[in-house]
Amino acid sequence: MKRKLRITQVRSAIGRQKNQGVTVRTLGIRRLHHSVVHDDTPQIRGMIARVSHLVRVEEIEG
């Protein structure tokens, strides 16, 4: 089975660099404490690395 990641925004992107806000939106996160589920791919891991201080990541079986 493919691993999945649950990504939850825990800090605001307001006042951050523009590319960080764009990355949060690209992940599909719309607001604070909103969670999305993505496949565990290198592209998603790269986006998470860019905004790791704004999000919480959990690995889930999926």
C-alpha positions as CSV (number, residue, x, y, z in Angstrom):
1,M,0.0,0.0,0.0
2,K,1.1,3.5,-0.7
3,R,1.9,5.7,2.2
4,K,-0.1,8.9,2.7
5,L,0.6,12.1,4.5
6,R,-1.9,14.2,6.5
7,I,-0.7,17.8,6.4
8,T,-2.3,20.3,8.8
9,Q,-1.5,24.1,8.9
10,V,-0.7,25.1,12.4
11,R,0.8,28.6,11.9
12,S,-0.3,31.4,9.7
13,A,1.4,32.3,6.4
14,I,0.5,35.9,6.8
15,G,3.7,38.1,6.8
16,R,5.8,35.2,5.5
17,Q,7.6,35.2,2.2
18,K,5.3,35.1,-0.7
19,N,6.5,31.7,-2.0
20,Q,5.6,30.1,1.4
21,G,2.0,31.3,1.1
22,V,1.9,30.0,-2.4
23,T,3.3,26.6,-1.3
24,V,0.6,26.3,1.4
25,R,-2.1,27.0,-1.1
26,T,-0.6,24.6,-3.7
27,L,-0.7,21.9,-1.1
28,G,-4.5,22.5,-0.9
29,I,-4.6,24.0,2.6
30,R,-7.2,26.7,2.8
31,R,-7.1,27.9,6.4
32,L,-5.5,27.4,9.8
33,H,-6.1,23.9,11.2
34,H,-7.2,22.6,7.9
35,S,-5.9,19.2,6.9
36,V,-5.3,17.6,3.5
37,V,-4.1,14.1,2.6
38,H,-1.5,13.6,-0.1
39,D,0.6,10.6,-1.4
40,D,4.1,10.5,0.0
41,T,6.1,11.7,-3.1
42,P,9.3,13.6,-3.4
43,Q,7.4,16.6,-4.8
44,I,5.1,16.8,-1.8
45,R,8.1,16.2,0.6
46,G,9.8,19.2,-1.1
47,M,6.8,21.4,-0.6
48,I,6.6,20.3,3.1
49,A,10.3,21.1,3.6
50,R,9.7,24.7,2.3
51,V,6.9,25.3,4.9
52,S,7.8,22.9,7.6
53,H,7.6,25.6,10.2
54,L,3.9,26.3,9.3
55,V,2.6,22.7,9.1
56,R,2.3,19.5,11.0
57,V,2.8,16.2,9.1
58,E,1.5,12.8,10.1
59,E,2.1,9.6,8.2
60,I,-1.0,7.5,7.7
61,E,-1.7,4.1,6.2
62,G,-3.8,4.5,3.1
